[in-house]
Amino acid sequence: MLKPIYRGGLLLPECQLWFDPRKRKPFAVISHAHGDHVANHDCYLATPETIALIRVRNGNAMADRGRALSYGEVYVGKGYRLSFYPAGHVLGSAMAYLETDAGETFLYTGDFKTRQGLAAEAIDVPQADTLVMETTFGRAEYVFPSFEETCARIHDFCDRALAAGSTPVLLAYSLGKAQEVLKILELRPQALMVHKAIAPLNQVYSAYGVVMPDTRPLDFLNMRDCIVVMPPAVLKKMPRKDCLVAMVSGWGMDGSAKYRYGVDEVLPLSDHADFPDLLQFVDQVAPKTVYATHGYEQAFAATLRGRGYTAWSLAQNDQLELNL
């Protein structure tokens, strides 16, 4: 049975293959273009969409070292075959599926979302013997509202701010969340104003078939009657007068979230799976062994063991349950 280990990224020793390592490697797999999954490797596999996003965020030199592997194509390595499945997280995000020469199968999710959104490919879930999965929201209290309800809350927030003569400001990470928010808002009559980190990523989305709405460059002096979408880090530079600010995050399920973020409201839209979706995902993959990583990995692994799965946190610091 394939047994992965964590060393600042996932290593599959049997294949000498790294997935999303934090430090530079001679060869690695990059699941998607978020900064915590990208490093300046000598060579790496990623989807064409991810490489295009890396080109915008990290420059041509790094993008040129990427080897594009589209969904459904097969990369043949030493003793294994690797293919990508859509992860539903952000544009181009991929789950890596391996089949070894010995016939064992392995799935590494990276970050993923099972619910269909507006700005990422729909997830496609294969079955595998060994599953390594992220568990960001791996506790039972994380049950997100329906997508329709969350969209309604975003529109209601904007309506309330505008009716009060304020500018609605939505804090959303520049890659993935910002594009999802803009697609939700695209039919509104107000002009959409975005930070300079978002606009070039929108162009990549449009180039790969996710057509983005027209936007204006962010201008703190001329925000009136606009809806502003910008990364959370920009908030400290923005004058707060005549603005109503909402953070867009799955952590909005926590009652203290708005105080932690220092905003007026937190809207619970996430590009990760919630707890019920994580459980359903495992059932779809039907693995023999599960390794949970990131977020509530110990708690989620324990939940899976209670459901009859062989499951561990990737850090292997689990506390075993005693059936007395």
C-alpha positions as CSV (number, residue, x, y, z in Angstrom):
1,M,0.0,0.0,0.0
2,L,1.3,3.5,-0.9
3,K,2.2,5.4,2.2
4,P,2.7,9.2,1.8
5,I,4.7,11.3,4.3
6,Y,4.7,15.1,5.0
7,R,7.9,17.0,4.7
8,G,6.9,20.6,4.1
9,G,4.7,19.1,1.3
10,L,3.5,15.7,0.4
11,L,6.1,13.1,-0.6
12,L,5.2,9.7,-2.1
13,P,8.4,7.8,-1.4
14,E,7.6,4.8,-3.6
15,C,7.5,7.1,-6.6
16,Q,9.9,9.8,-5.4
17,L,7.2,12.3,-6.2
18,W,6.5,15.6,-4.4
19,F,3.0,17.3,-4.3
20,D,2.8,21.0,-3.4
21,P,6.2,21.2,-1.5
22,R,6.9,24.5,0.1
23,K,10.6,24.5,-0.9
24,R,12.2,24.2,-4.3
25,K,12.5,20.7,-5.7
26,P,14.0,19.3,-8.9
27,F,10.5,18.1,-9.9
28,A,7.1,18.4,-8.3
29,V,3.3,18.5,-8.9
30,I,1.6,21.8,-8.3
31,S,-2.1,21.4,-7.6
32,H,-3.2,25.1,-8.1
33,A,-1.8,28.6,-8.2
34,H,-2.3,29.8,-4.6
35,G,0.9,30.9,-3.1
36,D,1.0,28.3,-0.3
37,H,1.0,25.6,-2.9
38,V,3.6,27.1,-5.3
39,A,7.4,27.1,-5.0
40,N,10.1,27.9,-7.5
41,H,10.8,24.3,-8.7
42,D,13.3,23.4,-11.4
43,C,10.5,21.7,-13.2
44,Y,6.8,21.0,-12.3
45,L,3.6,19.5,-13.6
46,A,0.4,21.7,-13.5
47,T,-2.6,22.4,-15.6
48,P,-2.3,25.0,-18.4
49,E,-4.6,27.3,-16.4
50,T,-2.4,27.0,-13.3
51,I,0.7,27.8,-15.3
52,A,-1.0,30.8,-16.8
53,L,-2.0,32.1,-13.4
54,I,1.6,31.4,-12.1
55,R,2.8,33.5,-15.1
56,V,0.8,36.5,-13.8
57,R,1.6,36.0,-10.1
58,N,5.1,34.7,-10.2
59,G,6.6,35.8,-13.5
60,N,7.7,34.2,-16.8
61,A,10.8,32.5,-15.6
62,M,8.8,30.3,-13.2
63,A,5.9,29.7,-15.6
64,D,8.3,28.6,-18.3
65,R,9.6,25.8,-16.1
66,G,6.1,24.3,-15.9
67,R,5.0,21.3,-17.9
68,A,1.3,21.6,-18.8
69,L,-0.9,18.6,-18.2
70,S,-4.5,19.1,-19.1
71,Y,-7.3,17.2,-17.4
72,G,-7.5,13.7,-18.8
73,E,-4.0,13.6,-20.2
74,V,-1.5,11.1,-18.8
75,Y,2.1,11.8,-17.6
76,V,4.2,8.6,-17.5
77,G,6.7,8.6,-14.7
78,K,9.0,5.9,-13.4
79,G,6.7,3.2,-12.2
80,Y,3.5,5.2,-12.3
81,R,1.0,7.1,-14.5
82,L,-0.4,10.4,-13.4
83,S,-3.4,12.4,-14.5
84,F,-5.3,15.4,-13.3
85,Y,-9.0,15.7,-12.3
86,P,-10.7,19.0,-11.7
87,A,-10.8,19.9,-8.0
88,G,-13.4,22.6,-8.1
89,H,-11.3,25.0,-5.9
90,V,-10.2,27.7,-8.3
91,L,-9.6,27.9,-12.1
92,G,-7.2,25.1,-13.1
93,S,-7.1,23.4,-9.7
94,A,-6.4,19.7,-9.9
95,M,-6.5,16.5,-7.9
96,A,-3.6,14.3,-8.8
97,Y,-4.5,10.6,-9.5
98,L,-1.8,8.0,-9.8
99,E,-1.8,4.4,-10.9
100,T,1.4,2.4,-10.2
101,D,2.8,-0.4,-12.3
102,A,1.7,-2.7,-9.5
103,G,-1.9,-1.6,-9.9
104,E,-2.2,0.5,-6.8
105,T,-4.2,3.8,-7.1
106,F,-3.6,7.0,-5.2
107,L,-5.5,10.4,-5.1
108,Y,-4.1,13.7,-3.7
109,T,-6.7,16.4,-3.6
110,G,-4.8,19.6,-2.9
111,D,-7.5,22.1,-2.0
112,F,-11.0,21.2,-3.3
113,K,-14.6,22.1,-3.3
114,T,-17.5,19.7,-4.2
115,R,-20.2,22.3,-4.7
116,Q,-20.5,23.8,-8.2
117,G,-19.6,27.5,-8.3
118,L,-19.4,30.1,-11.0
119,A,-15.7,30.6,-11.6
120,A,-14.1,27.1,-11.4
121,E,-14.4,23.8,-13.2
122,A,-16.8,21.3,-11.6
123,I,-15.1,18.7,-9.5
124,D,-14.7,15.2,-11.0
125,V,-14.1,12.5,-8.4
126,P,-12.3,9.2,-9.2
127,Q,-12.0,6.2,-6.9
128,A,-8.7,5.3,-5.4
129,D,-7.1,2.9,-2.9
130,T,-5.2,5.6,-1.0
131,L,-6.6,9.1,-0.5
132,V,-4.7,12.2,0.8
133,M,-7.3,15.0,1.3
134,E,-7.3,18.5,2.8
135,T,-9.7,18.9,5.7
136,T,-9.8,22.7,6.2
137,F,-13.4,22.5,7.5
138,G,-13.2,19.0,9.0
139,R,-15.5,19.5,12.0
140,A,-19.2,19.0,12.3
141,E,-20.1,22.6,13.0
142,Y,-18.9,23.7,9.5
143,V,-22.0,23.3,7.4
144,F,-22.3,26.1,4.9
145,P,-25.5,27.7,3.7
146,S,-26.6,26.8,0.2
147,F,-24.9,28.7,-2.6
148,E,-28.2,30.5,-3.4
149,E,-28.6,31.7,0.2
150,T,-25.0,33.0,0.3
151,C,-25.5,34.8,-3.0
152,A,-28.6,36.4,-1.6
153,R,-26.7,37.5,1.5
154,I,-24.0,39.1,-0.7
155,H,-26.6,41.0,-2.7
156,D,-28.4,42.0,0.5
157,F,-25.2,43.4,2.0
158,C,-24.6,45.5,-1.1
159,D,-28.2,46.7,-1.1
160,R,-28.0,47.8,2.5
161,A,-24.8,49.6,2.1
162,L,-25.9,51.5,-1.0
163,A,-29.2,52.4,0.6
164,A,-27.4,53.9,3.6
165,G,-25.2,56.0,1.2
166,S,-22.1,53.8,1.9
167,T,-19.8,51.9,-0.5
168,P,-20.0,48.1,-0.1
169,V,-16.5,46.7,0.1
170,L,-16.1,42.9,-0.2
171,L,-12.8,41.5,0.9
172,A,-11.9,38.5,-1.2
173,Y,-8.6,36.8,-2.0
174,S,-7.4,37.9,-5.4
175,L,-7.3,34.4,-6.9
176,G,-10.5,32.4,-6.9
177,K,-12.6,34.1,-4.3
178,A,-12.5,37.5,-6.0
179,Q,-13.6,35.9,-9.4
180,E,-16.4,34.0,-7.7
181,V,-17.7,37.2,-6.0
182,L,-17.5,39.1,-9.3
183,K,-19.5,36.5,-11.1
184,I,-22.1,36.7,-8.4
185,L,-22.3,40.5,-8.8
186,E,-21.9,40.7,-12.6
187,L,-25.6,41.5,-13.4
188,R,-25.9,44.4,-10.9
189,P,-26.2,47.9,-12.2
190,Q,-23.4,49.3,-10.1
191,A,-19.9,49.6,-11.5
192,L,-17.5,46.9,-10.1
193,M,-14.2,48.3,-8.9
194,V,-11.3,45.9,-8.2
195,H,-7.8,46.1,-6.8
196,K,-4.8,45.8,-9.3
197,A,-4.0,42.3,-8.0
198,I,-7.3,41.0,-9.3
199,A,-7.7,42.5,-12.8
200,P,-4.9,40.5,-14.5
201,L,-6.1,37.3,-13.0
202,N,-9.6,38.1,-14.4
203,Q,-8.0,38.2,-17.9
204,V,-6.7,34.6,-17.4
205,Y,-10.1,33.4,-16.3
206,S,-11.7,35.0,-19.4
207,A,-9.0,33.5,-21.7
208,Y,-9.9,30.0,-20.3
209,G,-13.7,30.4,-20.8
210,V,-14.8,31.9,-17.5
211,V,-15.8,35.3,-18.9
212,M,-15.5,38.0,-16.2
213,P,-17.6,41.2,-16.0
214,D,-16.1,44.6,-16.8
215,T,-14.4,46.3,-13.9
216,R,-12.8,49.6,-13.0
217,P,-9.4,50.1,-11.2
218,L,-9.7,50.6,-7.5
219,D,-9.7,54.4,-6.7
220,F,-10.2,55.2,-3.0
221,L,-11.3,58.8,-3.9
222,N,-14.0,57.7,-6.4
223,M,-15.8,54.7,-4.9
224,R,-19.2,56.2,-4.4
225,D,-22.0,54.2,-6.2
226,C,-19.5,51.4,-6.9
227,I,-19.1,48.0,-5.4
228,V,-15.5,47.3,-4.4
229,V,-13.8,43.9,-4.4
230,M,-10.3,43.8,-3.0
231,P,-7.9,41.5,-1.1
232,P,-8.1,41.6,2.7
233,A,-4.6,43.0,3.1
234,V,-5.6,46.2,1.3
235,L,-8.1,47.1,4.0
236,K,-5.5,48.8,6.3
237,K,-4.7,51.2,3.4
238,M,-8.3,52.2,2.7
239,P,-10.2,55.1,4.4
240,R,-13.1,53.5,6.2
241,K,-15.4,56.6,6.1
242,D,-18.7,56.0,4.2
243,C,-17.9,52.3,3.6
244,L,-19.5,49.0,4.8
245,V,-16.9,46.2,4.8
246,A,-17.6,42.5,4.5
247,M,-15.0,39.6,4.6
248,V,-16.0,36.8,2.2
249,S,-14.8,33.6,3.9
250,G,-16.0,30.2,5.0
251,W,-14.8,31.1,8.5
252,G,-17.8,33.3,8.6
253,M,-19.5,30.3,10.2
254,D,-17.6,31.3,13.4
255,G,-19.5,33.7,15.5
256,S,-16.4,35.8,16.3
257,A,-15.2,36.1,12.7
258,K,-16.2,39.7,12.1
259,Y,-14.3,40.8,15.2
260,R,-11.3,38.8,14.2
261,Y,-11.2,40.3,10.8
262,G,-12.2,43.8,12.0
263,V,-15.1,44.1,9.5
264,D,-18.8,44.8,9.6
265,E,-19.9,41.4,8.4
266,V,-18.5,38.1,7.3
267,L,-20.2,36.3,4.4
268,P,-19.7,32.5,4.5
269,L,-18.7,31.8,0.9
270,S,-15.8,29.3,0.6
271,D,-13.8,27.6,-2.1
272,H,-13.3,24.6,0.2
273,A,-15.7,21.7,1.0
274,D,-17.7,21.9,4.2
275,F,-18.0,19.0,6.7
276,P,-20.9,17.1,5.0
277,D,-19.2,17.5,1.6
278,L,-15.9,16.1,2.9
279,L,-17.7,13.0,4.2
280,Q,-19.6,12.6,0.9
281,F,-16.3,13.0,-1.0
282,V,-14.7,10.2,0.9
283,D,-17.7,7.9,0.2
284,Q,-17.4,8.7,-3.5
285,V,-13.6,7.9,-3.6
286,A,-14.2,4.7,-1.6
287,P,-10.6,4.4,-0.4
288,K,-9.0,1.7,1.6
289,T,-6.9,4.2,3.5
290,V,-7.3,8.0,4.1
291,Y,-4.8,10.5,5.2
292,A,-6.1,13.9,6.3
293,T,-4.1,17.1,6.1
294,H,-4.5,20.8,6.8
295,G,-7.2,22.2,9.0
296,Y,-9.0,19.8,11.4
297,E,-7.1,16.7,10.3
298,Q,-7.0,14.8,13.6
299,A,-10.7,15.4,14.2
300,F,-11.8,14.4,10.7
301,A,-9.6,11.3,10.7
302,A,-11.3,10.3,14.0
303,T,-14.7,10.9,12.4
304,L,-13.8,8.6,9.5
305,R,-12.6,5.9,11.8
306,G,-15.9,6.0,13.5
307,R,-17.5,5.4,10.1
308,G,-15.4,2.4,9.5
309,Y,-12.6,3.8,7.4
310,T,-8.9,3.3,8.0
311,A,-8.0,7.0,8.5
312,W,-5.1,9.0,10.0
313,S,-3.9,12.5,10.0
314,L,-0.9,12.9,7.7
315,A,1.1,14.2,10.7
316,Q,0.3,10.9,12.4
317,N,-0.3,12.5,15.8
318,D,-3.7,10.9,16.2
319,Q,-5.2,10.1,19.5
320,L,-6.8,6.6,19.2
321,E,-10.2,6.0,20.5
322,L,-10.7,3.2,23.1
323,N,-13.9,1.2,22.7
324,L,-14.5,0.2,26.4
